[in-house]
Amino acid sequence: MSFSHEWLAVGAAACWALASLSAAPASAHLGAFAFTRWRMVCAALLLCSVATVQGGWTSLTDPSLGNPWLLLAVSGVIGIFVGDSALFGCMNRLGPRRSGVLFATHALFSVVFAWVFLGETLGGLVALGAITLVGGVMLAIAFGKRADEVHAWEQVKGALWVGVALGLLAALCQSVATLMLKPLMAAGVDPVAASAVRMLAAVAAHWTLRATGADVAKPQNPLTPKVLATVAWNAALAMGLGMTLILAALRGGSAGLVAILSSVMPVLLLPLLWVVYKRQPPFAAWAGAALTVAGGALVLSR
């Protein structure tokens, strides 16, 4: 099978799955906004350093691009400041498994938006593979809980509808923020520099909110060195590497397919949750995972 840019989206999903395990306890400790604020600070420092060393900033100076800085900044505020804060707010209420299935709906949003705004269509085996993959993800995660599971991550905290709304908001923001960058990435903008600008915009939005004294932005508990180390590791893996892989995938890949393949994150999370729960996931979860793999194979073999 020849290489395609969509493979990078699978790599991003793997980064997000690994990072989600460390994110859950740290987010619960600090609160959604404080966690994402420090996460973005760490990611911005890393990405700006890499972009400077590699000379990626020069890719943003091409006059034919118009004003890429503004577009990247708006994308960062939508996808990272709003989207990530909503996602971890959802995770704090519903746990990684339920938040995973809600966030996976960003693939469906992206396919519709890519068709409406970018003219992308899926046909033949690719369409069948996309439907199979998304259905597999939903099956694997929706029925991925054992009847006797009592882990804290499986408990619903607060109103269920609030958690669901936050998860869908996160998915919508992820879809919109990613798709709006497709033209820039196709024009050859450096993905690391693009990620850095988005991160800086999100950091600015976070600290502006914090400066207002809003209760939602205040940390629930102090930022300890141990928690900061966890946040920094999570930022490097999920935002530094994961989001950069997504933007790199958009340089030559279909926006809809990139979104679909990145949605396998919850399925990749299954064996990791097995380690945490110390219990094998139920049959339905493995059946969904098998469908996901089959659908992904059809999509990537095009």
N, C-alpha and C positions, 0 to 999 in steps of 0.2 A: 504494500500500500504506500503510495507516495505521500510525502508530508503535505499537510494543509494547515493553514493558520488556525483552523478551528481546534486543532490538538492543543494549542496553547490555552484555550478555554477550559479544557479538562484539567490541565496543570493548575490553573487558577482555582478550580473547584477543590482540588486536593489540598491546596494551601489553606483555603477557607475552612475545610473540614478539620484539618489539624489544629488550626488556630481557634476554632469555636470551643474546643474543650477547655483551653486556658482562659478563654474570654468569659465563660459563664460565671466562675467564682469571682473573678476580678470585677466584672460588671456588677454583680450582686453586692460586692463590698463597697464600691465607690458610688454606685448609681449609674444609670444609663448615660446621662450627660457628662458627668465627671470622668467616667471611663473613656468615652469617645473623645473628650477634650484632650486628655493626656495621651491617648492612643494616636491622635492626629499630630500632636506636637512631636512625638517620637518618630512617626513616619515622615513628617515634613523635614526634619533634620537629616534623616537618612537619605531621602530622595533628592533633596537639594545638594547634598554633598556628592552623590553619585552623578547627578546631572552636570555639576560643575567640573568634576574630574573628567567626565566623558565628553564634555563640550556640547551637551544636548541642547543648551539654551539657544544656540544659533539656529536651530530648526524652527524657532518661533519668530524669526526676524524676516522671513520671506514676505515681501509686500503683497504677493498674490493671495496670501491667507487672510487678508483683511485685519481683523483684530482678534487673533486667537486667544489672547490673554483673557479677554472678557468672556468669551464662550467657555473657556476652561474654568474660569472662576465661578460662573453661574452653574456649570455642571457640578463643581465641587460642593457648592452650597446645597444644591438639590440632592445629589447622590450621597454625599458624605455627612454634611452637617445635619440635614433633615433625615435622610435615609438610614444612616447608621445609628443615629440616636433613636429612631423609631424601632429599628431592628433589635437593639439591645434592651429597649424598654419592653418589647414583646418577649424577648428571651427571659428577662427577669420575672415576667408574669406567667409565662407558659412553658418555659424550659427549652432546651436546644431542639428537641424532636419536633414539638408542635410549631415552634418558630421556623424550623427548617422547612416544613411543608407549606407554610404560608409564604415564606420568602421565595420558594421554588416557583410560585405563580408569576414571578417576573419574566420567566420564559414565555408564558402565554401573552403577557402584555407586550413583550418585545416583538414577537412574531406579528402581532396585529399592527403595531406602530411601524415596523419595518416595511410591511406591505403598504400601509397607507401613505407614509411619508417618504420612504426610500424606493418604493416600487419593487421590493424584493418579494419573490414568490417561491414556494416550496412545491415540488412536484414529484410524482413517481415514488420510488423507493425512499427518497429523502423525506418526503412528507409522511410516509408510513413510519419511517424510523423515528421522526420527531414526535409523532403521536404516541408511539410505543414507549419512547424514552420518558416523556412527561408523565404518561399513565403509570409507568413503572415507579417513578419517583414518588408520586402521590400514594400508590399502593404500599410501597415499602415503608414510608414514614407514617402514613395515617394509621396503618395496622401494625406498626413496629413495636408496640408496647405489649408486654406480657400481662395477663390478667392479674397476676399477683405482684406486679412491680410496685414498690413503695418508695423508690428513690426520690429524694427531694426535688430533683429536676423534673419529675413527672407530676408534681403538685401544681394546681392552678392557684395563683396568688392574685387576689383582687377580682374585679369583674372580668368575666371571660370575653365579653364583647370588646372591651378596651384592648386586650391583648391581640385579638383577631384584627381589629382596626389598625393597630400599630404595625402588625405583620404585613398586611396588605399595603399600607402606606409605604413601608420600606421597599416592598417589591416594586411598586409603581415608581418610586423615586429612582431605584436602581435602573429600571428600564429606560426611563426618560433621560436620565443623566448620561447613560452609556450611549444610547442611540444618537444623541445630539452631537457626539464627538466623532461619529463615523466619517463624515467628510474630512475633518482635520486629520485623522489618522491615515486615511487613504491618501492624503496629500503628502505624507511622509514626515509628519511631526514626530519627534522622538518621544516614545512612550514614557520614559522615565521623567523627562522634563515636563511632559503633560501631566503626569501623576503628581509631580511636585507642585505645580501651579494649583491644581485642584485641591491639594492638601493644604496649601497656604491659605487659600480662600476659606476652607472649612475651619481652619485654626482661627482665623480672624473673626469668623462668625461666632465660634464658640466662646472666645474671650470677650467679645462684645456682649454676648448674653450674660456671661459671668460678671461683667462690670456693672450690669444693671442691678445686681443683687437678687435676681429672681431665685426663688426657693428651689425650682427644678434644677438649676445649674449647680447648686451647692453639693459638695460631696457628702455622702451619707456617713462615711467613716474616713479617718485620716489616710493619706497616701503614704504607706510605709515603703521602705526600700525593697522589700520582697514583692509587694504588689506592683511597684514601679518596674521592677525587672520583668515581671510577667507581662505587664502592659507593653513594654518595649519589645519583647520577643514577639508578642501577638501582632504589634504594629508592623514589624519587619516582615513577618510571614504573610499576614493577610493583606495589608495595605501596600507595603513596599514591593513584595514579589507578586502577590495575587492580583492586585488591581493593575499593575504594570503588564502582567501577562494578558489580561483582558484587553487592554489598549493595544498591545502588540498584535493580538489576534484580529482586532478590527482593522489593522492596516491592510490586510489582504483577504480577510474572511467575511462571510456573510454575517451581518449584524444579528439576524434572526437565529442563525445556527450557533453563533457564538453564545447567545443568551441561553439557548436550549441546552447546549453541552455544559455550560457553567452551572446549570441547575441540577446537575448530578451530585452536587455537594452533599445533600442529605443522605444519599445512598452511600457515599464514601464514608459518611459519619457512622454508619451502622456498626461496622466492626470495632470502631473506636468506642462507641457506647457499650458494646459488649464487654470491652475491657473494664470500663467504668462500673457498669452494673454487675459484672461478673456473672451474667446470665445470657444464654444464647437467645438472640431475637427469635420471634415466632416464625412459623412457616410463611405466612403472608409477606413478611418483610423480605425473606430470601426470594420469594416468587417475584416480588416487585423489583428487587435488585437484578434478577435474571432478565426481566423485561427491559430494564434500563440498559443493561449491557448489550442486549440484542438490538435495541433501538439505536444506541450509540454506534454500534458496528455498522448499521445500515447508513447512518448519517455520514460517518467518516469514510465509508468506502465509495462515496460518490465520485 
